[in-house]
Every structure is written in structure tokens, then in C-alpha cells.
Amino acid sequence: MVDYDDRLHRVYAAGRAVDQETIDTWMRAYAEVVPAQRPLTVLDLGSGIGRFTPALAETFGGPAYGVEPSARMREQSPPHPRVTYLEGSAEAIPLADSSCDVALLFLSFHHFADQQQALRELHRVLRPGGVVLLRSQFADRMPELPWYEYFPSAPAADAAMYRTVAETQRMARAAGLVPDDELRLISAERPRTLAALYDRVSTRALSTFEHLPAEEIEAGFAAFRRDAEADPDRETPVIPASLMVLRRSH
């Protein structure tokens, strides 16, 4: 498990920032699969520094709840009149039964200590017809991220954090949540130059770096920096993001 109160809270805003265009793309993608009525009550589970929570309230009418166990991350969350940030875990969500229409898990599922209990909790807090938006990686569909070439252990370290698509779907069904037949692939990020990618990754705001040897991190960033300085304007590929949609039918 990664302790975001230790180091990552200090670098997360710089290393994991999302611009408004990216946020808008995600909101449009979510709007395609959630219930049509408005307003919708939204849970942002593992909300971190609240990158998406205010936009969820704006897009779906609110209220929105950002539930995050890290006090240092919550402290950085932006205020919004229809957003409430709460201390809590995925295994014990501090909301009432059948109180939410939508739950967003944006790259947080792999951090949950008991994923099966978390899915049961999501079933509990969702109303019938509610939707879980599970933005995650999956061990059998890992992306080939452009910065992996500098850190040979990173792909395996990342894959080890995630479950396969089939495992995740089985767990969801066991909790009473029905997966849509196919993953959705969302191209929300904008292209970055190699120099911009280096600046972003070098913050070490990705939890991947909590699992790599120090010598590999040092050597990898040295090579990454050399390439970024030699060819700063090289455009790096945009990797589509995986979104699994789970529905509470009853």
C-alpha cells in the first residue's frame, strides 16, 4: 500500500495535474453512460486532491462527495458549494445506503486494501440503476507508456498492482454490480512533448516509483533527462485510458 501522507501529497498537484480540456473530455464520456436525469448525486471515491470532484458537481448537478483517506491530499482539494470532502475508506464509505447515483473511481481501485468489500460498499451506497465508473488499468491490458523505456521494472511493477479484466468483472458481479460487455477506451489526454513528459514524470507523483529500486530510478531519470534535453519537442503518443462501467440493477 502507498502512503500518500508521506511524500506523494507534496508532489501530486504538480505531477498529476489535469487541464480543463481533459476534464471536459472525461465528463462527456461519463455523461454517455450514467442515468439521464439531473441532478445526480456523485461519489468520487479516492478523490485525492479533488482533481475531478468539482467538475462532477457541475456536470451532474450535485451534490458530489469526495471520499479520501489521506488528510494531506484532502487539504488540497478545491472548495465548491456543492462538494463535500470526507475522510473515509473504500471499505467503509461514510455515506448512507442508496444515497448516490454515480460513483467515480479514477485510478484508485488498485489502492483499496479490500477490493471486494469496496465493491460491496459501492453497491450499498448506490441507488438501483446507479453506475460505477471504474477508471483503472488492468493486468492483462497494460498500456505501453512512453516513459517505461527508462525504467525496465516499471511495467511489471504496475501490472502487479492491478487485476485482470475478468477478475475485476467477477468481483463486481459477486458484489451485485453488473459490468457492461466491453471496456470503453477514452482518449482524454493531450499530446505532450518529451520535455513536458519528463517534467511531469520527474516529480515522481506516480505511485509506480514507490515500488522501484532507487538505483533504477536514478539511472532512468538521468537517461530520460538526456533524451528530453536532446530532443525536447518530440511528441509522445497519447495512450487511450480504460473505463469499466458497472451498474447496480437492483
Accessible surface in RSA format (square Angstrom, percent):
REM  Atomic radii and reference values for relative SASA: ProtOr
REM  Chains: A
REM  Algorithm: Lee & Richards
REM  Probe-radius: 1.40
REM  Slices: 20
REM RES _ NUM      All-atoms   Total-Side   Main-Chain    Non-polar    All polar
REM                ABS   REL    ABS   REL    ABS   REL    ABS   REL    ABS   REL
RES MET A   1   162.45  84.1  93.32  61.8  69.13 164.6  76.10  64.7  86.35 114.4
RES VAL A   2    25.24  16.6   4.64   4.2  20.60  49.6   8.29   7.2  16.95  46.0
RES ASP A   3    91.33  64.0  76.79  76.4  14.54  34.4  36.80  86.6  54.53  54.4
RES TYR A   4    32.43  15.1  29.11  16.6   3.32   8.6  22.41  16.8  10.03  12.4
RES ASP A   5    57.03  39.9  44.49  44.3  12.54  29.6  17.24  40.6  39.79  39.7
RES ASP A   6    91.60  64.2  80.40  80.0  11.20  26.5  15.47  36.4  76.13  75.9
RES ARG A   7    47.64  20.0  47.32  24.1   0.31   0.7  40.20  54.9   7.44   4.5
RES LEU A   8     1.18   0.7   1.06   0.8   0.11   0.3   1.06   0.7   0.11   0.3
RES HIS A   9    28.11  15.4  26.32  18.3   1.79   4.6  14.38  14.8  13.73  16.0
RES ARG A  10   160.57  67.4 123.19  62.8  37.38  89.0  59.07  80.7 101.50  61.5
RES VAL A  11    35.52  23.4  34.11  30.9   1.41   3.4  35.52  30.9   0.00   0.0
RES TYR A  12    20.05   9.4  20.05  11.4   0.00   0.0   2.14   1.6  17.91  22.1
RES ALA A  13    49.61  45.6  42.69  65.9   6.92  15.7  43.49  61.2   6.12  16.2
RES ALA A  14    73.62  67.7  46.19  71.3  27.43  62.4  56.82  80.0  16.80  44.5
RES GLY A  15     2.63   3.2   0.00   N/A   2.63   3.2   0.00   0.0   2.63   5.9
RES ARG A  16    27.53  11.6  27.53  14.0   0.00   0.0   1.80   2.5  25.73  15.6
RES ALA A  17    50.90  46.8  43.52  67.2   7.39  16.8  48.19  67.9   2.71   7.2
RES VAL A  18    28.95  19.0   7.31   6.6  21.64  52.1  10.74   9.3  18.20  49.4
RES ASP A  19    55.16  38.6  40.99  40.8  14.16  33.5  38.22  90.0  16.93  16.9
RES GLN A  20   112.75  63.0 105.38  77.0   7.37  17.5  56.91 121.1  55.84  42.4
RES GLU A  21    91.63  52.6  85.05  64.3   6.58  15.7  34.62  67.0  57.01  46.5
RES THR A  22     3.76   2.7   3.76   3.8   0.00   0.0   0.66   0.9   3.10   4.7
RES ILE A  23    17.99  10.2  17.99  13.4   0.00   0.0  17.99  13.0   0.00   0.0
RES ASP A  24    54.82  38.4  53.16  52.9   1.66   3.9  11.42  26.9  43.41  43.3
RES THR A  25    27.39  19.5  26.19  26.6   1.20   2.9  18.53  24.9   8.85  13.4
RES TRP A  26     5.41   2.2   5.41   2.6   0.00   0.0   2.59   1.4   2.82   4.6
RES MET A  27    10.09   5.2   9.79   6.5   0.30   0.7  10.00   8.5   0.09   0.1
RES ARG A  28   145.01  60.9 140.27  71.5   4.74  11.3  73.52 100.5  71.49  43.3
RES ALA A  29    10.27   9.4   4.90   7.6   5.37  12.2   8.57  12.1   1.70   4.5
RES TYR A  30     0.00   0.0   0.00   0.0   0.00   0.0   0.00   0.0   0.00   0.0
RES ALA A  31    40.18  36.9  25.30  39.0  14.88  33.9  25.48  35.9  14.70  38.9
RES GLU A  32   143.27  82.3 104.99  79.4  38.28  91.2  41.52  80.3 101.76  83.1
RES VAL A  33     7.47   4.9   1.80   1.6   5.66  13.6   5.28   4.6   2.19   5.9
RES VAL A  34    12.87   8.5   0.00   0.0  12.87  31.0   0.62   0.5  12.25  33.2
RES PRO A  35    28.93  21.1  16.89  15.4  12.04  43.8  28.40  23.5   0.53   3.3
RES ALA A  36    96.62  88.8  69.12 106.7  27.50  62.6  75.41 106.2  21.22  56.2
RES GLN A  37   105.79  59.2  94.26  68.9  11.54  27.5  58.65 124.8  47.14  35.8
RES ARG A  38   104.53  43.9  72.11  36.8  32.42  77.2  49.04  67.0  55.49  33.6
RES PRO A  39    93.36  68.0  80.41  73.3  12.96  47.1  80.78  66.7  12.59  78.2
RES LEU A  40     0.31   0.2   0.26   0.2   0.05   0.1   0.31   0.2   0.00   0.0
RES THR A  41    17.34  12.3  16.80  17.0   0.54   1.3   3.27   4.4  14.07  21.3
RES VAL A  42     0.00   0.0   0.00   0.0   0.00   0.0   0.00   0.0   0.00   0.0
RES LEU A  43     0.00   0.0   0.00   0.0   0.00   0.0   0.00   0.0   0.00   0.0
RES ASP A  44     4.43   3.1   4.42   4.4   0.00   0.0   0.00   0.0   4.42   4.4
RES LEU A  45     1.89   1.1   1.89   1.4   0.00   0.0   1.89   1.3   0.00   0.0
RES GLY A  46    21.11  26.0   0.00   N/A  21.11  26.0   7.12  19.6  13.99  31.3
RES SER A  47     9.33   7.9   0.29   0.4   9.04  20.8   2.08   4.4   7.25  10.2
RES GLY A  48     8.74  10.8   0.00   N/A   8.74  10.8   8.70  23.9   0.04   0.1
RES ILE A  49    17.39   9.9  15.02  11.2   2.36   5.7  15.02  10.8   2.36   6.4
RES GLY A  50     1.31   1.6   0.00   N/A   1.31   1.6   0.00   0.0   1.31   2.9
RES ARG A  51    39.18  16.4  21.89  11.2  17.28  41.1  15.39  21.0  23.79  14.4
RES PHE A  52     5.83   2.9   5.39   3.3   0.44   1.1   5.39   3.3   0.44   1.3
RES THR A  53     0.00   0.0   0.00   0.0   0.00   0.0   0.00   0.0   0.00   0.0
RES PRO A  54    25.37  18.5  25.37  23.1   0.00   0.0  25.37  20.9   0.00   0.0
RES ALA A  55    17.75  16.3  11.07  17.1   6.68  15.2  15.91  22.4   1.84   4.9
RES LEU A  56     0.00   0.0   0.00   0.0   0.00   0.0   0.00   0.0   0.00   0.0
RES ALA A  57     0.00   0.0   0.00   0.0   0.00   0.0   0.00   0.0   0.00   0.0
RES GLU A  58   109.33  62.8  87.31  66.1  22.01  52.4  36.09  69.8  73.24  59.8
RES THR A  59    51.15  36.4  26.50  26.9  24.65  58.8  24.87  33.4  26.28  39.7
RES PHE A  60     0.16   0.1   0.00   0.0   0.16   0.4   0.16   0.1   0.00   0.0
RES GLY A  61    30.61  37.7   0.00   N/A  30.61  37.7  19.80  54.3  10.81  24.2
RES GLY A  62     2.89   3.6   0.00   N/A   2.89   3.6   0.28   0.8   2.61   5.8
RES PRO A  63    56.94  41.5  56.73  51.7   0.21   0.8  56.82  46.9   0.12   0.8
RES ALA A  64     0.23   0.2   0.08   0.1   0.15   0.3   0.08   0.1   0.15   0.4
RES TYR A  65    52.81  24.7  52.81  30.0   0.00   0.0  16.77  12.6  36.04  44.4
RES GLY A  66     0.02   0.0   0.00   N/A   0.02   0.0   0.00   0.0   0.02   0.0
RES VAL A  67     0.57   0.4   0.32   0.3   0.25   0.6   0.32   0.3   0.25   0.7
RES GLU A  68    12.81   7.4  12.81   9.7   0.00   0.0   0.00   0.0  12.81  10.5
RES PRO A  69    83.86  61.1  67.17  61.2  16.68  60.6  68.72  56.7  15.14  94.1
RES SER A  70     8.31   7.0   5.36   7.1   2.95   6.8   8.31  17.7   0.00   0.0
RES ALA A  71    41.46  38.1  40.81  63.0   0.66   1.5  40.93  57.6   0.54   1.4
RES ARG A  72   116.80  49.0 115.67  59.0   1.13   2.7   9.83  13.4 106.97  64.8
RES MET A  73     4.95   2.6   4.95   3.3   0.00   0.0   4.95   4.2   0.00   0.0
RES ARG A  74    48.95  20.6  40.66  20.7   8.29  19.7   7.65  10.5  41.29  25.0
RES GLU A  75   116.55  66.9  77.96  59.0  38.60  91.9  48.54  93.9  68.01  55.5
RES GLN A  76    72.36  40.5  45.22  33.1  27.13  64.6  38.88  82.8  33.48  25.4
RES SER A  77    14.81  12.5   0.50   0.7  14.31  33.0   0.34   0.7  14.47  20.3
RES PRO A  78    55.68  40.6  51.18  46.7   4.50  16.4  55.68  46.0   0.00   0.0
RES PRO A  79   128.85  93.9 105.97  96.6  22.88  83.2 111.80  92.3  17.05 106.0
RES HIS A  80    29.20  16.0  16.16  11.2  13.04  33.4  19.38  20.0   9.82  11.4
RES PRO A  81   129.84  94.6  85.89  78.3  43.95 159.8  98.81  81.6  31.03 192.8
RES ARG A  82    93.87  39.4  85.90  43.8   7.97  19.0  45.95  62.8  47.92  29.0
RES VAL A  83    17.91  11.8   0.00   0.0  17.91  43.2   0.05   0.0  17.86  48.4
RES THR A  84    62.24  44.3  59.04  59.9   3.20   7.6  33.88  45.5  28.36  42.9
RES TYR A  85    50.90  23.8  27.42  15.6  23.48  61.1  27.42  20.6  23.48  28.9
RES LEU A  86    46.20  25.7  44.26  31.7   1.94   4.9  46.20  32.4   0.00   0.0
RES GLU A  87   122.98  70.6 103.80  78.5  19.18  45.7  25.27  48.9  97.71  79.8
RES GLY A  88    14.46  17.8   0.00   N/A  14.46  17.8  14.08  38.6   0.37   0.8
RES SER A  89    39.41  33.3  35.89  47.9   3.52   8.1  28.70  61.1  10.71  15.0
RES ALA A  90     5.86   5.4   0.33   0.5   5.53  12.6   0.33   0.5   5.53  14.6
RES GLU A  91    39.31  22.6  32.96  24.9   6.35  15.1  22.27  43.1  17.04  13.9
RES ALA A  92    65.53  60.3  54.88  84.7  10.65  24.2  58.43  82.3   7.10  18.8
RES ILE A  93     6.65   3.8   0.00   0.0   6.65  16.0   0.00   0.0   6.65  18.0
RES PRO A  94    58.92  42.9  29.16  26.6  29.76 108.2  44.46  36.7  14.46  89.8
RES LEU A  95    24.02  13.4  13.11   9.4  10.91  27.4  18.42  12.9   5.60  15.1
RES ALA A  96    69.82  64.2  54.46  84.0  15.35  34.9  64.10  90.3   5.72  15.2
RES ASP A  97    94.69  66.3  78.77  78.4  15.92  37.6  26.38  62.1  68.31  68.1
RES SER A  98    47.43  40.1  37.52  50.1   9.91  22.8  21.79  46.4  25.65  35.9
RES SER A  99    26.71  22.6  21.11  28.2   5.60  12.9  23.80  50.7   2.92   4.1
RES CYS A 100     0.16   0.1   0.16   0.2   0.00   0.0   0.00   0.0   0.16   0.2
RES ASP A 101    14.54  10.2  14.33  14.3   0.20   0.5   0.55   1.3  13.99  13.9
RES VAL A 102     0.00   0.0   0.00   0.0   0.00   0.0   0.00   0.0   0.00   0.0
RES ALA A 103     0.00   0.0   0.00   0.0   0.00   0.0   0.00   0.0   0.00   0.0
RES LEU A 104     0.00   0.0   0.00   0.0   0.00   0.0   0.00   0.0   0.00   0.0
RES LEU A 105     0.20   0.1   0.20   0.1   0.00   0.0   0.20   0.1   0.00   0.0
RES PHE A 106    24.49  12.3  16.91  10.5   7.57  19.7  16.91  10.3   7.57  21.7
RES LEU A 107    34.04  19.0  24.62  17.6   9.42  23.7  24.64  17.3   9.40  25.3
RES SER A 108     7.14   6.0   6.96   9.3   0.18   0.4   7.14  15.2   0.00   0.0
RES PHE A 109     6.95   3.5   6.95   4.3   0.00   0.0   6.95   4.2   0.00   0.0
RES HIS A 110    25.93  14.2   8.38   5.8  17.55  44.9   4.56   4.7  21.37  24.9
RES HIS A 111    39.82  21.8  33.28  23.1   6.54  16.7  26.96  27.8  12.86  15.0
RES PHE A 112    24.25  12.1  13.70   8.5  10.55  27.4  16.67  10.1   7.58  21.7
RES ALA A 113    84.86  78.0  48.22  74.4  36.64  83.4  50.70  71.4  34.16  90.5
RES ASP A 114    64.97  45.5  60.60  60.3   4.37  10.3  21.24  50.0  43.73  43.6
RES GLN A 115    19.52  10.9  15.13  11.1   4.39  10.5   5.50  11.7  14.03  10.6
RES GLN A 116    42.24  23.6  41.37  30.2   0.87   2.1  29.84  63.5  12.40   9.4
RES GLN A 117    50.68  28.3  50.68  37.0   0.00   0.0  13.29  28.3  37.39  28.4
RES ALA A 118     0.00   0.0   0.00   0.0   0.00   0.0   0.00   0.0   0.00   0.0
RES LEU A 119     0.31   0.2   0.31   0.2   0.00   0.0   0.31   0.2   0.00   0.0
RES ARG A 120   115.33  48.4 108.99  55.6   6.34  15.1  51.86  70.9  63.47  38.5
RES GLU A 121    17.81  10.2  17.70  13.4   0.11   0.3   0.75   1.5  17.06  13.9
RES LEU A 122     0.00   0.0   0.00   0.0   0.00   0.0   0.00   0.0   0.00   0.0
RES HIS A 123    39.89  21.8  39.89  27.7   0.00   0.0  25.84  26.6  14.05  16.3
RES ARG A 124    69.25  29.1  61.89  31.5   7.36  17.5  50.87  69.5  18.38  11.1
RES VAL A 125     0.00   0.0   0.00   0.0   0.00   0.0   0.00   0.0   0.00   0.0
RES LEU A 126     0.00   0.0   0.00   0.0   0.00   0.0   0.00   0.0   0.00   0.0
RES ARG A 127    87.06  36.6  87.06  44.4   0.00   0.0  34.59  47.3  52.47  31.8
RES PRO A 128    84.33  61.5  63.14  57.6  21.19  77.0  63.60  52.5  20.73 128.8
RES GLY A 129    42.43  52.3   0.00   N/A  42.43  52.3  34.40  94.4   8.03  18.0
RES GLY A 130     1.65   2.0   0.00   N/A   1.65   2.0   1.22   3.4   0.43   1.0
RES VAL A 131     0.67   0.4   0.67   0.6   0.00   0.0   0.67   0.6   0.00   0.0
RES VAL A 132     0.13   0.1   0.13   0.1   0.00   0.0   0.13   0.1   0.00   0.0
RES LEU A 133     0.00   0.0   0.00   0.0   0.00   0.0   0.00   0.0   0.00   0.0
RES LEU A 134     0.37   0.2   0.37   0.3   0.00   0.0   0.37   0.3   0.00   0.0
RES ARG A 135    21.09   8.9  21.09  10.8   0.00   0.0   0.00   0.0  21.09  12.8
RES SER A 136     2.27   1.9   2.27   3.0   0.00   0.0   0.13   0.3   2.14   3.0
RES GLN A 137    26.01  14.5  24.52  17.9   1.49   3.5   2.13   4.5  23.87  18.1
RES PHE A 138     3.64   1.8   3.11   1.9   0.54   1.4   3.11   1.9   0.54   1.5
RES ALA A 139    35.07  32.2  17.36  26.8  17.70  40.3  17.49  24.6  17.58  46.6
RES ASP A 140    82.92  58.1  46.54  46.3  36.38  86.0  36.91  86.9  46.02  45.9
RES ARG A 141   127.95  53.7 108.04  55.1  19.91  47.4  42.46  58.0  85.49  51.8
RES MET A 142    46.04  23.8  21.74  14.4  24.30  57.9  21.74  18.5  24.30  32.2
RES PRO A 143    21.87  15.9   8.77   8.0  13.11  47.6  19.37  16.0   2.50  15.6
RES GLU A 144   151.64  87.1 139.48 105.5  12.16  29.0  54.56 105.5  97.09  79.3
RES LEU A 145    39.39  21.9  34.15  24.4   5.24  13.2  34.15  24.0   5.24  14.1
RES PRO A 146    32.21  23.5  17.39  15.9  14.82  53.9  28.95  23.9   3.26  20.3
RES TRP A 147    12.21   4.9  12.08   5.8   0.13   0.3   4.07   2.2   8.14  13.2
RES TYR A 148    19.50   9.1  16.64   9.5   2.86   7.4  16.00  12.0   3.49   4.3
RES GLU A 149   124.96  71.7  86.02  65.1  38.94  92.7  42.61  82.4  82.36  67.2
RES TYR A 150    20.22   9.4   9.97   5.7  10.25  26.7  13.25  10.0   6.97   8.6
RES PHE A 151     0.00   0.0   0.00   0.0   0.00   0.0   0.00   0.0   0.00   0.0
RES PRO A 152   108.06  78.8  79.83  72.8  28.24 102.6  88.74  73.3  19.32 120.1
RES SER A 153    44.91  37.9  38.66  51.6   6.25  14.4  19.75  42.1  25.16  35.2
RES ALA A 154     0.00   0.0   0.00   0.0   0.00   0.0   0.00   0.0   0.00   0.0
RES PRO A 155    51.82  37.8  49.60  45.2   2.22   8.1  50.54  41.7   1.28   8.0
RES ALA A 156    72.95  67.1  59.65  92.1  13.30  30.3  67.15  94.6   5.80  15.4
RES ALA A 157    20.35  18.7   7.28  11.2  13.07  29.7  16.67  23.5   3.68   9.8
RES ASP A 158    10.78   7.6  10.78  10.7   0.00   0.0   1.36   3.2   9.43   9.4
RES ALA A 159    28.26  26.0  25.57  39.5   2.68   6.1  25.76  36.3   2.49   6.6
RES ALA A 160    89.91  82.7  48.62  75.0  41.29  93.9  61.37  86.4  28.54  75.6
RES MET A 161    37.33  19.3  18.01  11.9  19.32  46.0  23.22  19.7  14.11  18.7
RES TYR A 162    29.24  13.7  15.88   9.0  13.36  34.8   4.14   3.1  25.10  30.9
RES ARG A 163    97.12  40.8  91.51  46.6   5.61  13.4  13.46  18.4  83.66  50.7
RES THR A 164    38.52  27.4  38.52  39.0   0.00   0.0  35.79  48.1   2.73   4.1
RES VAL A 165    11.95   7.9  11.95  10.8   0.00   0.0  11.95  10.4   0.00   0.0
RES ALA A 166    49.11  45.2  46.55  71.8   2.56   5.8  48.20  67.9   0.90   2.4
RES GLU A 167    60.02  34.5  59.01  44.6   1.01   2.4  11.38  22.0  48.64  39.7
RES THR A 168     1.46   1.0   1.46   1.5   0.00   0.0   0.08   0.1   1.38   2.1
RES GLN A 169    27.65  15.5  27.65  20.2   0.00   0.0   0.23   0.5  27.41  20.8
RES ARG A 170   142.31  59.8 135.59  69.1   6.72  16.0  65.78  89.9  76.53  46.4
RES MET A 171    24.73  12.8  23.22  15.4   1.50   3.6  23.73  20.2   0.99   1.3
RES ALA A 172     0.00   0.0   0.00   0.0   0.00   0.0   0.00   0.0   0.00   0.0
RES ARG A 173   136.33  57.2 117.51  59.9  18.82  44.8  53.15  72.6  83.18  50.4
RES ALA A 174    79.69  73.3  36.25  55.9  43.44  98.8  49.10  69.1  30.59  81.0
RES ALA A 175     9.55   8.8   0.00   0.0   9.55  21.7   4.30   6.1   5.25  13.9
RES GLY A 176    24.17  29.8   0.00   N/A  24.17  29.8  22.08  60.6   2.09   4.7
RES LEU A 177     0.21   0.1   0.00   0.0   0.21   0.5   0.02   0.0   0.19   0.5
RES VAL A 178    76.57  50.4  76.28  69.1   0.29   0.7  76.28  66.3   0.29   0.8
RES PRO A 179     9.40   6.9   0.30   0.3   9.10  33.1   0.37   0.3   9.03  56.1
RES ASP A 180    29.55  20.7  21.15  21.1   8.40  19.9  15.08  35.5  14.47  14.4
RES ASP A 181   136.70  95.8 108.70 108.2  28.00  66.2  33.17  78.1 103.54 103.3
RES GLU A 182   124.93  71.7 118.91  90.0   6.02  14.3  53.01 102.5  71.92  58.7
RES LEU A 183    23.46  13.1   5.36   3.8  18.10  45.5   5.36   3.8  18.10  48.7
RES ARG A 184    79.97  33.6  76.45  39.0   3.51   8.4  28.92  39.5  51.05  30.9
RES LEU A 185   121.11  67.4  91.18  65.2  29.93  75.2  91.18  64.0  29.93  80.5
RES ILE A 186    24.31  13.8  22.23  16.6   2.08   5.0  23.89  17.2   0.42   1.1
RES SER A 187    73.82  62.4  49.36  65.9  24.46  56.4  30.77  65.5  43.05  60.3
RES ALA A 188     6.92   6.4   0.90   1.4   6.02  13.7   0.98   1.4   5.94  15.7
RES GLU A 189    64.86  37.2  56.16  42.5   8.70  20.7  31.83  61.6  33.03  27.0
RES ARG A 190   116.93  49.1 111.42  56.8   5.51  13.1  32.65  44.6  84.28  51.1
RES PRO A 191    75.56  55.1  54.13  49.3  21.43  77.9  54.94  45.4  20.62 128.2
RES ARG A 192    64.17  26.9  58.51  29.8   5.66  13.5  18.06  24.7  46.11  27.9
RES THR A 193    50.92  36.2  49.42  50.1   1.50   3.6  42.98  57.7   7.94  12.0
RES LEU A 194     5.05   2.8   5.05   3.6   0.00   0.0   5.05   3.5   0.00   0.0
RES ALA A 195    29.82  27.4  28.96  44.7   0.86   1.9  29.54  41.6   0.28   0.7
RES ALA A 196    42.23  38.8  33.97  52.4   8.25  18.8  38.40  54.1   3.82  10.1
RES LEU A 197    14.94   8.3  14.94  10.7   0.00   0.0  14.94  10.5   0.00   0.0
RES TYR A 198    34.97  16.3  34.97  19.9   0.00   0.0  20.44  15.4  14.53  17.9
RES ASP A 199    92.08  64.5  84.19  83.8   7.90  18.7  28.09  66.1  63.99  63.8
RES ARG A 200    48.27  20.3  42.23  21.5   6.04  14.4  17.53  24.0  30.75  18.6
RES VAL A 201     5.34   3.5   3.69   3.3   1.64   4.0   5.29   4.6   0.05   0.1
RES SER A 202    40.98  34.6  21.92  29.3  19.06  43.9   9.71  20.7  31.27  43.8
RES THR A 203    34.55  24.6  21.77  22.1  12.78  30.5  30.34  40.8   4.21   6.4
RES ARG A 204    80.19  33.7  80.19  40.9   0.00   0.0  13.89  19.0  66.30  40.2
RES ALA A 205     1.83   1.7   1.12   1.7   0.71   1.6   1.12   1.6   0.71   1.9
RES LEU A 206    39.95  22.2  39.95  28.6   0.00   0.0  39.95  28.1   0.00   0.0
RES SER A 207     9.97   8.4   8.35  11.1   1.62   3.7   0.06   0.1   9.91  13.9
RES THR A 208     6.58   4.7   6.58   6.7   0.00   0.0   0.00   0.0   6.58  10.0
RES PHE A 209     2.99   1.5   0.00   0.0   2.99   7.8   0.00   0.0   2.99   8.6
RES GLU A 210    72.54  41.6  38.79  29.3  33.75  80.4  12.57  24.3  59.97  49.0
RES HIS A 211    90.41  49.4  58.84  40.9  31.57  80.8  44.70  46.1  45.71  53.2
RES LEU A 212    15.06   8.4   0.42   0.3  14.65  36.8   1.86   1.3  13.20  35.5
RES PRO A 213    59.93  43.7  47.77  43.5  12.16  44.2  59.28  48.9   0.65   4.0
RES ALA A 214    78.51  72.2  65.84 101.6  12.67  28.8  68.82  96.9   9.69  25.7
RES GLU A 215   125.61  72.1 117.82  89.1   7.79  18.5  66.33 128.3  59.28  48.4
RES GLU A 216    27.42  15.7  21.05  15.9   6.37  15.2  18.91  36.6   8.50   6.9
RES ILE A 217    16.11   9.2  16.11  12.0   0.00   0.0  16.11  11.6   0.00   0.0
RES GLU A 218   132.77  76.2 123.30  93.3   9.48  22.6  48.42  93.7  84.35  68.9
RES ALA A 219    64.44  59.3  52.95  81.7  11.49  26.1  59.96  84.4   4.48  11.9
RES GLY A 220     3.49   4.3   0.00   N/A   3.49   4.3   3.06   8.4   0.43   1.0
RES PHE A 221    21.33  10.7  21.33  13.2   0.00   0.0  21.33  12.9   0.00   0.0
RES ALA A 222    25.77  23.7  24.81  38.3   0.96   2.2  25.21  35.5   0.56   1.5
RES ALA A 223    29.07  26.7  28.14  43.4   0.93   2.1  28.73  40.5   0.34   0.9
RES PHE A 224     0.12   0.1   0.12   0.1   0.00   0.0   0.12   0.1   0.00   0.0
RES ARG A 225   101.75  42.7 101.75  51.9   0.00   0.0  26.02  35.6  75.73  45.9
RES ARG A 226   145.41  61.1 140.07  71.4   5.34  12.7  65.41  89.4  80.00  48.5
RES ASP A 227    50.82  35.6  49.70  49.5   1.12   2.6   3.20   7.5  47.62  47.5
RES ALA A 228     5.29   4.9   4.05   6.3   1.24   2.8   4.22   5.9   1.07   2.8
RES GLU A 229   124.71  71.6  97.83  74.0  26.88  64.0  47.70  92.3  77.01  62.9
RES ALA A 230    88.09  81.0  47.85  73.8  40.24  91.5  59.01  83.1  29.08  77.0
RES ASP A 231    62.86  44.0  61.84  61.6   1.02   2.4  17.51  41.2  45.35  45.2
RES PRO A 232    54.36  39.6  54.02  49.2   0.34   1.2  54.02  44.6   0.34   2.1
RES ASP A 233   116.76  81.8 100.96 100.5  15.80  37.4  33.31  78.4  83.45  83.2
RES ARG A 234   103.76  43.6  95.56  48.7   8.19  19.5  50.23  68.6  53.53  32.4
RES GLU A 235   122.60  70.4 101.16  76.5  21.44  51.0  27.29  52.8  95.31  77.8
RES THR A 236     9.10   6.5   6.98   7.1   2.12   5.1   3.95   5.3   5.14   7.8
RES PRO A 237    86.22  62.8  66.55  60.7  19.68  71.5  77.73  64.2   8.50  52.8
RES VAL A 238    47.76  31.4  23.64  21.4  24.12  58.1  27.02  23.5  20.74  56.3
RES ILE A 239    52.21  29.7  38.03  28.3  14.18  34.2  38.03  27.4  14.18  38.5
RES PRO A 240    61.39  44.7  50.65  46.2  10.75  39.1  50.65  41.8  10.75  66.8
RES ALA A 241    12.17  11.2   9.17  14.1   3.00   6.8  12.15  17.1   0.02   0.1
RES SER A 242    10.36   8.8   9.92  13.2   0.44   1.0   0.00   0.0  10.36  14.5
RES LEU A 243     0.10   0.1   0.04   0.0   0.07   0.2   0.04   0.0   0.07   0.2
RES MET A 244     2.65   1.4   2.53   1.7   0.11   0.3   2.65   2.3   0.00   0.0
RES VAL A 245     0.61   0.4   0.11   0.1   0.50   1.2   0.11   0.1   0.50   1.4
RES LEU A 246     0.08   0.0   0.08   0.1   0.00   0.0   0.08   0.1   0.00   0.0
RES ARG A 247    79.17  33.2  79.17  40.4   0.00   0.0  39.82  54.4  39.35  23.8
RES ARG A 248    33.02  13.9  32.95  16.8   0.07   0.2   0.00   0.0  33.02  20.0
RES SER A 249    73.78  62.3  42.31  56.5  31.47  72.5  42.48  90.5  31.30  43.9
RES HIS A 250   138.62  75.8 129.28  89.9   9.35  23.9 104.18 107.4  34.44  40.1
END  Absolute sums over single chains surface
CHAIN  1 A    11157.3       8906.6       2250.7       5979.6       5177.7
END  Absolute sums over all chains
TOTAL         11157.3       8906.6       2250.7       5979.6       5177.7
